[in-house]
Amino acid sequence: MWERIQKPEKLTRLLQALAYQVGNEVSYHELGQIVDLDNQTVENYITLLEQTFIIFRLPPLSRNLRKELKRKRKIYFYDNGLRNAVIAQFQPLELRQDAGALWENWLISERKKALHYRGMHANTFFWRTQDQQEIDYIEERDGKMWAYEMKWSPKAKASFSKTFTQAYPEHELQLIHRDNFYEWLGEEG
């Protein structure tokens, strides 16, 4: 598939656009406009980047088609260092404007790796309604659902939407921050 890339500079620009949008929903149409590619080519490039373990897509949980967003995905990098290199951002974390996005990307990518290493299968999603209610990360395993909010600040409070808790009453909610992430990833602190 690599040999069919006729304009590798556009692939680089696509990676940069994705790096700036980590943790946000992405539209192939919008990405295509930024990079000057058609939607199908954007999707093909994203598939290539996913197959080479550079990025992964997180789809929306969409069971109430009228309220929840269905089409957009979130795209994360398997490695924050690669993400930072693509956009040449190497400042210390305390000087970064994107610390929260880096934190969310790192947690979700490490969680996916931890599940894989343990041989645990989970359907993974994010959840968001048209009126901007959101849950960062959801796992569905063995018929149960776990919802997680990722906050860089240990002082942050999680606010889980009543819309979500009413729509999905059989779930477990958890706030993940700098003081409790080791346990969530299944590592020693």
C-alpha positions in Angstrom: 0.0 0.0 0.0 2.9 2.3 0.7 3.9 2.3 -2.9 0.5 3.6 -4.0 1.1 6.9 -2.1 1.7 9.4 -4.8 2.2 12.4 -2.6 4.0 11.5 0.6 4.1 15.1 1.7 0.3 15.0 2.0 0.5 12.0 4.2 2.9 14.0 6.4 0.5 16.9 6.5 -2.4 14.5 7.4 -0.3 13.2 10.3 0.3 16.8 11.5 -3.4 17.6 11.2 -4.2 14.5 13.3 -1.6 15.3 15.8 -3.2 18.7 16.4 -6.6 17.1 16.8 -5.7 14.4 19.4 -8.6 13.9 21.7 -11.1 15.7 19.5 -13.5 14.3 16.9 -12.2 14.3 13.4 -14.1 14.6 10.1 -12.5 13.1 7.0 -14.1 15.9 5.0 -12.4 18.5 7.2 -9.1 16.7 7.1 -9.3 16.5 3.4 -9.8 20.2 3.1 -6.8 20.9 5.4 -4.5 18.5 3.4 -6.1 19.0 0.0 -7.2 15.4 -0.5 -10.6 13.8 -1.2 -12.4 12.0 1.6 -11.7 8.5 0.2 -7.9 9.2 0.1 -8.0 10.5 3.6 -9.8 7.4 4.8 -7.3 5.2 2.8 -4.3 7.0 4.4 -5.8 6.7 7.9 -6.3 3.0 7.3 -2.7 2.7 6.3 -1.6 4.6 9.4 -3.7 2.4 11.5 -2.4 -0.8 9.9 1.2 0.3 10.6 0.3 0.9 14.3 0.9 4.7 14.2 -2.6 5.7 15.0 -5.9 4.1 16.1 -9.5 5.1 15.8 -11.9 5.3 18.7 -15.5 5.2 17.4 -18.5 6.8 19.2 -20.8 4.7 21.3 -24.0 5.1 19.3 -27.1 3.3 20.5 -29.5 6.3 20.5 -29.1 7.4 16.9 -31.1 10.6 17.4 -29.0 12.0 20.3 -25.5 10.6 19.9 -23.1 11.4 17.2 -22.5 8.6 14.8 -20.1 9.6 12.1 -17.1 11.3 13.6 -14.2 9.3 15.2 -11.5 10.3 17.6 -8.0 9.3 16.4 -5.1 8.7 18.8 -1.4 7.9 18.4 0.0 4.7 19.8 3.1 6.8 20.8 3.0 10.4 22.1 6.7 10.8 21.2 5.9 10.1 17.6 2.9 12.5 17.8 5.1 15.2 19.2 7.8 14.6 16.6 5.4 15.0 13.8 4.6 18.6 15.0 8.0 19.3 16.5 6.7 20.0 20.0 9.2 19.0 22.6 8.7 21.5 25.4 8.5 20.3 29.0 4.9 19.3 30.0 4.4 22.2 32.3 4.9 24.6 29.4 2.6 22.7 27.0 -0.9 23.9 26.0 -1.8 20.4 25.1 -1.0 18.6 28.3 -4.6 17.4 28.8 -4.7 16.0 25.2 -1.4 14.3 25.7 -2.6 12.8 29.0 -5.8 11.4 27.4 -3.9 10.0 24.4 -1.3 8.3 26.6 -3.9 6.8 29.0 -6.1 5.5 26.2 -3.2 4.1 24.2 -1.6 2.4 27.2 -5.0 1.0 28.3 -5.5 -0.6 24.8 -2.0 -2.1 25.0 -2.6 -3.4 28.6 -5.9 -5.1 27.5 -4.1 -6.6 24.5 -1.2 -7.9 26.6 -3.6 -9.5 29.0 -5.6 -11.1 26.2 -8.7 -9.2 27.2 -11.1 -8.2 24.5 -13.1 -5.0 24.9 -15.1 -2.9 22.6 -13.8 0.6 23.1 -15.6 3.9 22.4 -16.1 7.5 23.4 -19.5 9.0 23.9 -20.8 12.4 23.0 -24.2 13.9 22.3 -25.1 16.7 19.9 -25.5 19.0 22.9 -21.8 18.4 23.8 -22.2 15.9 26.7 -19.1 13.7 26.6 -17.4 10.7 28.2 -13.7 10.3 27.2 -13.4 6.5 27.1 -15.8 3.6 27.4 -15.0 -0.2 27.5 -17.6 -2.8 27.0 -16.5 -6.2 28.2 -18.5 -9.4 29.1 -21.8 -7.6 28.8 -20.8 -4.8 31.2 -19.8 -1.2 30.5 -17.1 1.0 32.2 -17.0 4.7 31.5 -13.9 6.8 32.2 -13.1 10.5 32.3 -9.4 11.5 32.0 -8.2 14.6 33.8 -4.6 15.8 34.0 -5.3 17.6 37.3 -5.7 15.4 40.4 -8.1 18.1 41.7 -10.5 17.8 38.8 -13.9 16.5 39.4 -15.6 14.1 37.0 -19.1 15.0 35.9 -20.9 12.2 34.3 -23.9 13.2 32.3 -27.3 12.2 33.6 -28.2 11.5 29.9 -25.5 8.9 29.9 -26.3 7.4 33.3 -30.0 7.1 32.3 -29.3 5.7 28.9 -26.8 3.2 30.2 -27.8 2.3 33.8 -25.6 -0.8 34.0 -22.1 0.8 34.0 -19.3 1.7 36.3 -17.9 5.3 36.3 -14.4 6.3 37.1 -12.2 9.4 37.0 -8.6 8.7 36.0 -6.0 11.3 37.0 -2.3 11.4 37.9 -2.8 9.8 41.3 -4.7 6.7 40.3 -3.7 5.7 36.7 -1.3 2.9 37.7 -4.1 0.9 39.2 -6.3 1.5 36.1 -3.5 0.3 33.8 -2.9 -2.7 36.0 0.6 -1.7 37.0 2.4 -1.2 40.3 2.4 2.4 41.5 
